[in-house]
Amino acid sequence: MLRVLVIVLLVANGALWAWQRGWLGLTDAPRAADAAREPQRLAQQVAPERLRLLNAPGGAAIHSAALTESTPAGIAQAAPSTDSAAPDPLPDRPAPPAPVEPRRCWQLAALTPAQADAVRRSADGEAGLRGRRTETAAVLPERWIVYLGKFPSADALQRRRAELRQAGIDQREVNTPALTPGLALGTYSSEAAARNALQDLVRQGVRDARVVQERPETRTITLRWPDLTEAEHGRLQAALDGMGRALQACP
């Protein structure tokens, strides 16, 4: 029995091998060599010559050539060449700013109301200066002094000054025209304070001094031109005539 089974297996294997080789006349059965190449798949392909292998040798060059062929001629011509492109012209540089002319503030300080009115009229006569001034008002309090004078001469005043220095008494020359030449032995803000000081001087041996008012309460005005060029300063001086020489730079 076993012997019969072995014979049957050998016959079946031989028949299978012959069928695969196509020796049995059955055309549908593929041969072993054709099965390895899968000719039936190749037969099913449509236009196989258009296939491109992505990783085939020289594939990058072929791909670049294909892109070049497919690029429209208009686009290729529109791309500018970096080697032949002309450089952009340099932008126009802004002109340097014109130099700023220096300006200064000038003033006339401590003017009386009458003097300030005269200066205003003169300055307003110059059209370029009209309306460019500022004004500051102030009030100077009254001032009292213990006074010696008037002396008959400047020499007499100097001799008396020397005597007072030797006695250790402070003094100064008076600049008020009505009291010149004279000496002030002390300056005070009220008449009462000046009289008290006079009593002390009498006890020191000063017999010919008296109390006088050196300056009454006075309202003063300071006029300023805050931003004048050198040329405008010259025109202001000319407009003010004599008062123009008293112009001073603002502090």
Buried (B, 14 or more C-beta within 10 A) or exposed (E): EEEEEEEEEEEEEEEEEEEBEBEEEEEEBBEEEEEEEEEEEEEEEEEEEEEEEEEEEEEEEEEEEEEEEEEEEEEEEEEEEEEEEEEEEEEEEEEEEEEEEEEBBBBBBEBEEEBBEBBBEBBEEBEEBEEBBEEEEEEEEBBBBBBBBBBEEEEEBEEBBEEBEEEEBEBEBBEBEEBBBBBBBBBBEEEEBBBBBBEEBEEEEBEEBEBBBBEEEBEBBBBBBEEBEEEBBEBBBEBBEEBBEBBEEEE
